[in-house]
Amino acid sequence: MLVNRNGVVEHVIVGDAHKLMLPDVGRLRAAAGRFRGIRLIHTHLRGEPLTHDDLVDLSRLRLDLVAAVHARPDGSPGDVYWAHLLPENAEDRPWRAEGPTPLHALTLDFAATIRALEEEFARITRSRREVGKDGRAMLVHVTDKKRARHIEDSLRELRELARTAGVEVVDEVIQVREQIDPRFVLGKGKLEEVVLRAMQRDAEVLIFDRDLAPAQASSIAAVTDVKVIDRTQLILDIFAQRADTRDGKLQVELAQLKYMLPRLGQKDDALSRLSGGIGGRGPGETKLEIASRRARDRISHLEAQLRELSAQRRNRRSRRVKSGAFTAALIGYTNAGKSTLLNTLTGASVIAEDKLFATLDPRSRRLVLAGLQGDTAEREVIVTDTVGFIRELPRDLVAAFRSTFEETADADLLLHVIDASDSRYEEHIETTEALLEAFELQHVPRLMVFNKADAAPPGVSGALARAHDGVCLDARDAGSFGPLFERLRRCVEAPRHAPRGVDTPPWAFTG
C-alpha cells in the first residue's frame, strides 16, 4: 500500500513472493528539504528484513518511510522492519533501518518523526552555500583497464568543464571495468549506488565523462530522477553560453540540433513505444516525425546561413591578402592563454578568463613590429585569436566550427600556444596537431609558444622552447616578448608559404 500523511490509502499493489511493481508516483522530485508525502507499507513472506530494492525505492523516490510486515502462514502480522531517510551528512548511508519489532509493540510516532526529519533536511538545504549558478552535479568517470592511468587527468578536465558551465561539483564516482556496459555504461549495482549518492548530496545532474549513446542515456535516465548529460552536452552547453556573435550562435545551434536529432525518439518513452509497426501508428509516430522533420529543416537552414557567412569571411580575407599584411593565428589547447597573449601583444580587450573556451569566435587585431636591426621600416602583422582545442572534441561541434578555422587556413604563421605549467602539455600538443591535420592545416608554418613560464617549474619552459625550436614567455608580461618579436620579424621578412594544396618545403626558422 502507498499511504499519504492523512492515512488515506492511495494505491494498493499486488505482487508475487519475490517482487512488486510500484506505480508511477511522479518523476519530479519532492521540493527541496521535503519528502514525497507518501509511505510504502508491504509484506514479506519469510520474515526477511528490508531488501536493497526497498531501500533504493525509499531514497530514489524520497518516500516518507518504507515498512515491511512479516505475514505469518496463518495470515496474522508478525515483526515489522522500517526505514526512513537521513540528512545529508548524518551517515555514509542515506537511510536508517530499524527492526525487527513485533507489530503490536511498535511505538513509532510517524507524524512527529517525519516533521523533525523534514525540518532537519530543510535546515541543511538553507545552510548550504550555493557555488554553481546551474546547480549541483556529480561527475561519473567509467573507463576500461587500458585507460585507467589517465583517470585523474580526465577528471581534472571534466571538473574544469563543469566549473566553466556553472555547476558545482559535489561528488565524483570512478569505476574501472573490463569493458563498458553496453546498456548502463557502468554496472547496474554501481548505477544504483550513484543514484543513492546523488540523492543524498542533493545533486540535480549526473555528468558522464564520455559520450552516451541515445539508448544508454535513456536507460540511465529510466532509473533516476536526476538529469543525465554526457561530455558532449556539457561542451555544447558551454559553447551556447559563450557564443556572442551571429556566426557563433548559428554554429552552436547547428551542433546542438545534430546532436539531438538521433535522440528525439528517446525523449518521451510513451511516444517511443508507439513509433512504427502494427498497433503503433497514430499520434505518437506523427509527433516524432514532425519533430524530426522540423529539426532537419532547421539544420538545412542553418547550414545555408553559415555558407553565406563563410563567403563573407572569404571576401574579407581576400582583401587582407591583397593588402600584403602578414597574418598570424593563435591556436592551441583551451585555456592555454591565447586571448591574454592577443591582448598584451596588441592592446586589445578580448575577454580572457581562467575558464575553458573563453573564446569562440575569431578576433583579429593589428600588431606593428619594428624592423630588424638597421632597418627602420615597420612591419604590420594581423593577429587572430581562435577557439581552443580539447581532447575528443565532439564531432558535430568540429563540423559546425570548421568555418571558424578558415581564418587559420590562410594564415602565414600559426602561433601554437602551450601551457608550459601543465603536466599534460605533451597530450595537449598531440591533440592540437591531430585537429590541425583533420582541418588540413598541417601545411601552415608553426611556431611553438610556451606560455605561463612564470607558473612552470624553473627552467622547464626554456628547456621546452629549445627542444621544440620555439619561444617561452609570460603572456601577461610584455617584457618577456623579446624572443617572440624577433622570430616574428624574421618570419615576416621570409618568403610566404605556398597556397593550400601546393607542396611546400619544410619551414625552417633561424636565429
N, C-alpha and C positions, 0 to 999 in steps of 0.2 A: 504494500500500500504506500502511496505518496499522500502524506497528510500535511495540511497547511497549519499555520500557527493558531487558527481558530478551532483546530481539532476536526476540521472537515476533511473527509477522505476525497481527494481529487482524482486519484486513479487507483484501480485495482488491476494488478498484473498477475497472470498465471504462467508459471514456467514449468520446468521439469525438475528432476532430482539434482541436476547439475548447474543450471543457469536459468536466468530470466532476462527478458529484453525490456529495458526501460523505455518508456515513450519519450518523445522529444519534449523536453521541458524548457526549450528555448536556447538557441545557440548564443544569444547575447549574455555576457557575464552579468552577475549582480553588480549593483552600484559599489563604488569604492568603499571598502570598510564594512560591507554588508553581505549577508548570505542570501541564498536563493529564496528563503521563506517557506521551504517545504522539507520534510524529513522522510527518509525511506525506512520502513519497517517491514522486514520479510522473515521467512522461516528458513532454518537449516534443519535437515532431517537426521543428521548424525551427531548433533551436539558440537560441531566444529566451531571454532572462533570465526571472526570476520576474515574473509578472504582478501587477497591482494586486490581483486576486482572490486570488492566492496569499498575498500579504502581509496582506490583510484577514482571511483564514481563520486565518493564524498568530496575529494579535492577538486576533480575536474569540473564538477557541476556546482561546486560551492554549496552543497546541501547543508541545512541546519545541523543534521545529525543522521547517522545511519545505525540501525539496530537490527540484530539477528536474534530471533527467538527460537530455541530448540523445540521442535514439535515432537513430542513423545509418541511412541507407537499407538497409544490409546487416544491420541489427538489432543491431550492436555498440554499446556505450555510448561516448559522446563526452564532451564537457565537462559539468561539473555546477555549478549555481548553488544556493546555500543561504542561509538567513537564520534568525536567532533574535531573540527579544525582548531589549530593553534595559531597564535600570532606569528609573524614572520620570523622573529629571532628567538622564539621560545626553545626549540629543539631542532636537531637535524631533520627530523621527520615533521611534516606539516600537520600531523594529527595526534590525538591522544586516544588510545584504545583502552576500554575498561571491560571488566567481567572476567570470568562468568559470575553472575549474580542471579539467585532464584528470582523469578519474576515477581513473586509476592513480596519479596524483601527489597525491591527496587525503590529507592527514596529520592531519585534524581528530580530536582526542581527544574524542569525543562525551560520554562519561560525565563527564570532568573539566570540560568546558565547561558542561554543564547543572548540575553540582554547584556550581560557582563562581557561576553566574548566580542560582541559587535562593538561595544564601547572601546575595548582594547584595540581591536583592528582599526577602528576609526581614528583613535589617538595616534597610532603608529603611522597611518596614512597621512594625517595632518602634519606630523612632525618630520616626515621625510623631505629632505631637501631635493627639489627637482633640479636636475642639471641639464637634461636634454629637453629641448623645446618640443620634440616629437615623441616624448615618452621614454619608456624603459624597454630595453631589449636584452635578450640572451643570445650569445654567439654559439653556434654549433659547428664544430670542425670534425669532419669524418674523413679518414684517409686510409689507404692501404699501407702495408708494412714497407713497401718500396719507397714511399714518400714521407715516412714518419720523421725523418731528420729535419724536414722543412716545417714542422708544425708551428714552432714558435714564430718563425718569420712570417708565415701565412697569417697567424692570428694577430700579430702586431699590425700588419697591413689592414686586416679586417677591422681592428679597433679604430684605426685612423679613418677608415671609410665611414664607420658608424658615427664617429665624432664629427666628421665633416657633414654628414647627413643630418645631424642634430638630434641623435638619440643617445640616451645614457645607457652604457653597458653595465648591467647589474650582475651578470654571471656568464661563465664560459663552460662549455661542455666539449670534451675531446673523446673521440673513440677511434681506435686503430683496429681495423678489421682485415681479414684475409682478402675479402673482396667487398665492394659496396653492395648493400642490399638493393636489389632492383626495384623494390616497392617503396620502402620507407627510408632508404639511404643508410640509416643506422638500424640496429636491431630493434625488434618490436619492444622488448623489455627496456632497452635503453631509451626508446622514444617515450615510453610511459614515465620513466624517471625524469626526462627532460620536461614533460608536461607538468609533472608534480612540482618540480623546482621552479618552473615559470610561474605557477600559481602562487607558490609560497613567497616568491620575490616580487610578485605583482608585476611581472613583465607582460607587456602588451604585444611584443613582436619576437618571433624566432628568426634569426638571420643565419642562413646556412652559408658556409664558406665554399660554395660550389654552385654550379648551375643545376637546377632541378628540372627534370623532365616534367611536362604537364601532368602526367599520371602520378608521378612521385609527389608533386605539390598537392594534388587533390587527395592522395591517400594520407599524407601527413595532416592536412587540414581537417580531414574527417575525424581525427581522434583528438583534436584540441580546439579550444575556442579562441586561441590567440592567433594573430596574423602571422602568416608564414611567407617570408620572402627569401630569394636567393641572392647570390652575389651580383648577378646582372641587374636585378631590380634595384638593388642598393645603389649601384653606379648610375643607373638611369635616373634615379631619384635625385642624386647629387647634381647630375647634368641639368635636370629640369629646374632645380633651384637656382643654378648659376648662369643659365643661358639668358643673356640680356639683349642680344641683337636679333633681328628678324631671322637671319640665317641660322643662328644657333638654336633658336626656338623651333624652327622648322625641322632641323636635323634631329633634335631630341624627340620631337613628336613622332617623326618617321621611325626612329629606332624603337620607341615605345610601342607603336602600333604593330611593327613587325614582330616584336617580342610577344605581344598579347594575342595576335591572330590565332596561332595554333592552340591557345589556351582558352579561347572563348567557350568551347564546349565543356570545359571543366568548371566554369564559374558557377553554374547552377546545377546541382545534382538532379533536381526534379526535372529540369529541361533535358539534361543529357540522357536521362533514362528513356525519354520519348523520341530520341533522334533516330529516324530511319527504321526501315523494316516493317514487317506486318505488325499491326497494332501500335505502331509508333508514328504514324502520320497524323499531323494535327498541329495545334498551336505551338507546341514546343519546338518542333522542327522548323516551323516558319520563323519563329523569333530568332533562333540560332542562325538560320540562313540570312535573315535580314541584317543581323549584327555583323556577320562575316562579310556580307556584300558591302555594307557601309564602310567597314574598315578597309577593304580592298580599294574601294573608290577613293577614300581619303588618302591612302598610300600613293595611288597614281597621281592625285592632285598635288601632293607634297613633292613628289619626285619631279613633276613638271616645274614647280616653282623653284626648286633647288637648281634645276638645269638653267633656268633663266638667271639666277643669281651667280651661278658659275660662269656664265658667259660674260656677265658684267665684270667679274673679277679678272677674267682673261683680258678684257679690254684695258683695265687699269694696269695690269702687269705689263701688257704690251707697251703702254705709254711709258712706263718706268724703264723698260728695256731700251726703248728708243732714246730716252734721255741720257743713257750711258751710266746711270747710277749703279754702284756696286751694291748688291743685296746680300745680307747675311741673315739666316733664320736660326732662332734659338730653338733647339729641340732637346729632348731628354725625358727622363722619368719624372713623374708628377712630384711636385714639392721639392725639386732639386734646386730651386732658386732662380728660375729663368726670368720671371716677372721682376724680381728685385734687381737682377742684373740689368734688364732693359731700363728700369727707372734710373739706376745710378749712371749707366752709360749715357743716356740721352736726356736726363732731367724730366722724364715722363712721369705720369701719375697713374700708371696702370695698377689696378688692385693687386696687391701682393700680400697673401696671408699664409700663415703656417698651417695650411689645410690642403688636402688633395684637390686637384682640379680647380684651383683658384682662377685659372684662365681657360676659357673655352673657345673664344673667337680670336682669330689672328689680329694682332695690333702692330702696326708698323710705325716706327719713329725714325727721325733723321739724326745721324751722327756725323759730325765733321771732324776729320782727322788731320793733324798737321803732317806735312811731308816728311820724308826721311831726312837724315842729316845732310845739310847743304841744299835741301830742296824746300823752297818757301811756299810752293803750291799746296793748297788744301785739297783733301780728298773727301768726297761725300759717300757715306755708307747708309743704306736703308736697312734698319734692324727690325726684324719681325718676330714677335713672340707667338708661340703656338701652344696648343693644348698638350698637356703632359701625357706620357705613355704610362701604362701599368700592365703588369703581367695578366695574361688571359683576358685582354680587353674584349668585351662582348662583340661577337661577330657583327650583329646588326648595328652596333654603335660604330664599329670600324667602317662599315659600308656607308653609314649616314654621314660620317665626318671625313670621308675620303676627299671631298671637295675642299675641306679646310686645308689639307696638306698640299693642295695645288700651289699654295704660296711657297712651299719649300721646294717644289719640283723645279721652279725656275730660279732658285737662289744660286748665287755664285759660290756661297760657302755656307755650310751648316756648322753652327757652334753647338757641339754636343755637351750640354751642361750636366755634370755628375756631382752628386753629393759625396764629397770625399770623407765626410764624417760617418757615413752609413756603412756598416759592415757588409751590407749586401750589394755594394757598388758593382761587383762583377756581374751579378744577376741582372741588375738594372741596365748595365751596358749591353748585355746579351738581349734583353727584352727590346731595347731601343733599336739595336741593329736588326733584329728579326722583323720588326714592324717597318723599318725603312726598306727592307727587302720586299716586304709584302706590298708596300706602296710604290715599288720600283724606283726608289730614290738612292739606291746604293752607288749610283754613278756620280753623285754630287760630292765634291770635296768636303772633308770634315776636319774640324779641329776640336780636340778634347779640351774641355774647360772644367777643371776640378775645383768646384766651389766649396764654400764653408771651410776654408783652410784653417780658420781660427778655431773651429769646433773639432777638427780632426786631431788625432794624437800628433805630437811634434814630429815633423819630418815626413809624415805619411803622404800629405798632399803633394809635396815636392817630389818625392820618390815616384808617385803615380804619374805625375806630369812628365818626368823624364822617361819613364818606362813606355808611355804612350805617345811620346813626342807632342805633348800638349802644354798647357799652362795651368797654374794654380792661382787662386785669388779668393778674396772675400767679397762677395757681391755687394755688401753694404759699405765697403771701403774703397773709394775711387783711387786711393793711393796705392792699392795693390794691383792696378790695372796695367802697369807698365809693360810687362811681357805680352799681354793680350793686344795692346795697341801696336806694339812692334810687329807682332805676327799679322795683324790686320793690315797694316801699311804694306807689308810685303805681298800679302795676298791681293790687295787692291791693284798693285802695280804689275802683278804676274798675269800671264795670258789667262783669259776666262776659259772655263771648262766647255766642252762641246755640248750641243743640244742633246736632249733625251734621245736615246736610240742610236747615238753615234758612239763608236768605240773611242774611249778616252784613255790616254796613257795614265798610269798611276800619278796621283798628285803628290808632289814632293815639297815639303816645307824646308826652308833653310834658315840658318841663323839661330 
